[in-house]
Amino acid sequence: MNLYFITYELRNREKNYSTFYDSIKNIGADSCQCLTNVWLIYSTLGISEIYGKLKPLLEETDNLLIGETTYEKLAGWVSTDTIDFLKRNNP
């Protein structure tokens, strides 16, 4: 299972993006919204597959960036929920 970050800018204030958020939550085995526009997910899918699921849910003016990382390559000051998410998936 791989660890990915998903970050985005959603610019259409009139659009309901709930399907986009639900898709992020369900892409992997576990997910965590660690910052306002940043999620961490563990998934068996590849980056192209994740992108393929999320891109159709966005407007042309929105932005989306997906990257693969590892637990060891992360550092930061985040919520206890994010720390628990990372510990839960990296015993």
Secondary structure in CASP SS format (residue, H / E / C, confidence):
PFRMAT SS
TARGET T0000
AUTHOR 0000-0000-0000
METHOD secondary structure of the structure
MODEL  1
M C 1.00
N E 1.00
L E 1.00
Y E 1.00
F E 1.00
I E 1.00
T E 1.00
Y E 1.00
E E 1.00
L C 1.00
R C 1.00
N C 1.00
R C 1.00
E C 1.00
K C 1.00
N C 1.00
Y C 1.00
S H 1.00
T H 1.00
F H 1.00
Y H 1.00
D H 1.00
S H 1.00
I H 1.00
K H 1.00
N H 1.00
I H 1.00
G C 1.00
A C 1.00
D E 1.00
S E 1.00
C E 1.00
Q E 1.00
C E 1.00
L E 1.00
T C 1.00
N C 1.00
V E 1.00
W E 1.00
L E 1.00
I E 1.00
Y E 1.00
S E 1.00
T C 1.00
L C 1.00
G C 1.00
I H 1.00
S H 1.00
E H 1.00
I H 1.00
Y H 1.00
G H 1.00
K H 1.00
L H 1.00
K H 1.00
P H 1.00
L H 1.00
L C 1.00
E C 1.00
E C 1.00
T C 1.00
D C 1.00
N E 1.00
L E 1.00
L E 1.00
I E 1.00
G E 1.00
E E 1.00
T E 1.00
T C 1.00
Y H 1.00
E H 1.00
K H 1.00
L C 1.00
A C 1.00
G C 1.00
W C 1.00
V C 1.00
S C 1.00
T H 1.00
D H 1.00
T H 1.00
I H 1.00
D H 1.00
F H 1.00
L H 1.00
K H 1.00
R H 1.00
N C 1.00
N C 1.00
P C 1.00
END
